[in-house]
Amino acid sequence: MATSPEIVLVTGASSGIGRELARCFAADGSKLILVARKRDALNALADELRREFKSHIEVLPADLAEPAAPGRIFDYLQAAGTKVDVLVNNAGFGAKGTFAELPLDRQMEMVRVNVTSLTHLTRLFLPGMISRRRGGVLNVASTASFQPGPGMAVYYATKAYVLWLTEAIAEELAETGVTVTALCPGPTVTNFFSAAGGVPSRYFERAAMSAEEVARIGHVAFRRGRVIAVAGFRNRLMAFSTRLAPRSLVRKVAGWLNAAKQSNK
Ligand SMILES: NC(=O)c1ccc[n+]([C@@H]2O[C@H](COP(=O)([O-])OP(=O)(O)OC[C@H]3O[C@@H](n4cnc5c(N)ncnc54)[C@H](OP(=O)(O)O)[C@@H]3O)[C@@H](O)[C@H]2O)c1
């Protein structure tokens, strides 16, 4: 019996890494469901991928900061008989500033997008994947997942959550035929910095990878069933060094880097 084409839902597909991840899965011949707030950007990407890959693409605009959004997406797809094989939890954003000064609303919104909706969507779609013994979840974490981040405290904490959740679920899923991967990008050229209200330093600009390269690394890692994929040698070295250095030093250095990012040193 021929297997049906893979269906992949990508959140945050309207720009940056999510847009490029959608392109990777479209190139595989998968059917795509694109989620983000910017309907026009999603439609433009859908048109592009249909032309380039003859892909079957559905655009589903949603604000993942709304607590009801994941349930609405799941119910809509269930009602349409659409079985999601791969969930790409990429939507997310950061905010620069100290914890006590950044607006509370913005920080709570970040937790809802980066943590709550990611958890909610994963919990809704994973059981179907397990029962079909097919597919998996690709979560976009960060090199921020590996240490506390003074100057972006909530962002770093949300990304630590994503990494730890991914690793734990991956262990629980052994032998199920379903995999979970955390992609951990370092600095990447996207709209992330303008959304975070900051300016990348010259060091950051030099070290930054393209969204295309980062997405390709995440896509390959997911296809291979790897649990953690840190994008790029420099980022792997930094992530590894946080394990060897004293925590007091690690958090200080992260704070310096974030302060340097802010003042463009
Ligand atoms: N760029 C970096 O240096 C970097 C490094 C490490 C990790 N990351 C992670 O990579 C992921 C993608 O970010 P990016 O760098 O590609 O930045 P980006 O270009 O700003 O893309 C962020 C995406 O998330 C979506 N999004 C944000 N808030 C949303 C909401 N409330 N509801 C639905 N979608 C929402 C945005 O779409 P709409 O605005 O259309 O809603 C957009 O598609 C994020 O999880 C980020 O934390 C980025």
The ligand as a Tripos MOL2 file, in Angstrom:
@<TRIPOS>MOLECULE
LIG
   48    52     1     0     0
SMALL
NO_CHARGES

@<TRIPOS>ATOM
      1 N1         17.8420   34.7360   14.5380 N.am      1 LIG1
      2 C1         18.5620   34.2760   15.5410 C.2       1 LIG1
      3 O1         19.6820   34.7570   15.7880 O.2       1 LIG1
      4 C2         18.0380   33.1060   16.3470 C.ar      1 LIG1
      5 C3         18.9650   32.4050   17.1520 C.ar      1 LIG1
      6 C4         18.5080   31.3290   17.9080 C.ar      1 LIG1
      7 C5         17.1860   30.9380   17.8500 C.ar      1 LIG1
      8 N2         16.3040   31.6340   17.0740 N.ar      1 LIG1
      9 C6         14.9030   31.1860   17.0610 C.3       1 LIG1
     10 O2         14.5090   30.9260   15.7240 O.3       1 LIG1
     11 C7         13.0780   31.0030   15.6510 C.3       1 LIG1
     12 C8         12.7070   31.7900   14.4140 C.3       1 LIG1
     13 O3         13.1360   33.1270   14.5650 O.3       1 LIG1
     14 P1         13.8620   33.9320   13.4030 P.3       1 LIG1
     15 O4         15.2440   34.1790   13.8080 O.co2     1 LIG1
     16 O5         13.5940   33.2960   12.0970 O.co2     1 LIG1
     17 O6         13.1260   35.3570   13.5400 O.3       1 LIG1
     18 P2         11.9730   36.0360   12.6760 P.3       1 LIG1
     19 O7         12.4420   36.2510   11.2820 O.co2     1 LIG1
     20 O8         11.5610   37.2230   13.4870 O.co2     1 LIG1
     21 O9         10.8140   34.9510   12.6500 O.3       1 LIG1
     22 C9          9.9670   34.7200   13.7570 C.3       1 LIG1
     23 C10         8.7400   33.9940   13.2780 C.3       1 LIG1
     24 O10         7.8960   33.7280   14.4240 O.3       1 LIG1
     25 C11         6.5860   34.1820   14.1150 C.3       1 LIG1
     26 N3          5.8830   34.6440   15.3060 N.ar      1 LIG1
     27 C12         6.2980   35.5470   16.2270 C.ar      1 LIG1
     28 N4          5.3270   35.7890   17.1130 N.ar      1 LIG1
     29 C13         4.2670   35.0220   16.7370 C.ar      1 LIG1
     30 C14         2.9540   34.8580   17.2360 C.ar      1 LIG1
     31 N5          2.5040   35.5420   18.3020 N.pl3     1 LIG1
     32 N6          2.1160   33.9980   16.6130 N.ar      1 LIG1
     33 C15         2.5320   33.3240   15.5110 C.ar      1 LIG1
     34 N7          3.7600   33.4380   14.9930 N.ar      1 LIG1
     35 C16         4.6160   34.2930   15.5900 C.ar      1 LIG1
     36 C17         6.7850   35.3260   13.1270 C.3       1 LIG1
     37 O11         5.6330   35.4750   12.2930 O.3       1 LIG1
     38 P3          4.5500   36.6810   12.3600 P.3       1 LIG1
     39 O12         5.2750   37.9180   12.7710 O.co2     1 LIG1
     40 O13         4.0000   36.6980   10.9640 O.co2     1 LIG1
     41 O14         3.5570   36.2130   13.3580 O.co2     1 LIG1
     42 C18         7.9460   34.8090   12.2890 C.3       1 LIG1
     43 O15         7.4740   33.9850   11.2530 O.3       1 LIG1
     44 C19        12.6010   31.6380   16.9480 C.3       1 LIG1
     45 O16        12.0810   30.6270   17.7910 O.3       1 LIG1
     46 C20        13.8940   32.2060   17.5470 C.3       1 LIG1
     47 O17        13.8440   32.2700   18.9440 O.3       1 LIG1
     48 C21        16.7080   32.6990   16.3070 C.ar      1 LIG1
@<TRIPOS>BOND
     1     1     2 1
     2     2     3 2
     3     2     4 1
     4     4     5 ar
     5     4    48 ar
     6     5     6 ar
     7     6     7 ar
     8     7     8 ar
     9     8     9 1
    10     8    48 ar
    11     9    10 1
    12     9    46 1
    13    10    11 1
    14    11    12 1
    15    11    44 1
    16    12    13 1
    17    13    14 1
    18    14    15 2
    19    14    16 1
    20    14    17 1
    21    17    18 1
    22    18    19 2
    23    18    20 1
    24    18    21 1
    25    21    22 1
    26    22    23 1
    27    23    24 1
    28    23    42 1
    29    24    25 1
    30    25    26 1
    31    25    36 1
    32    26    27 ar
    33    26    35 ar
    34    27    28 ar
    35    28    29 ar
    36    29    30 ar
    37    29    35 ar
    38    30    31 1
    39    30    32 ar
    40    32    33 ar
    41    33    34 ar
    42    34    35 ar
    43    36    37 1
    44    36    42 1
    45    37    38 1
    46    38    39 2
    47    38    40 1
    48    38    41 1
    49    42    43 1
    50    44    45 1
    51    44    46 1
    52    46    47 1
@<TRIPOS>SUBSTRUCTURE
     1 LIG1         1 GROUP 0 **** ****
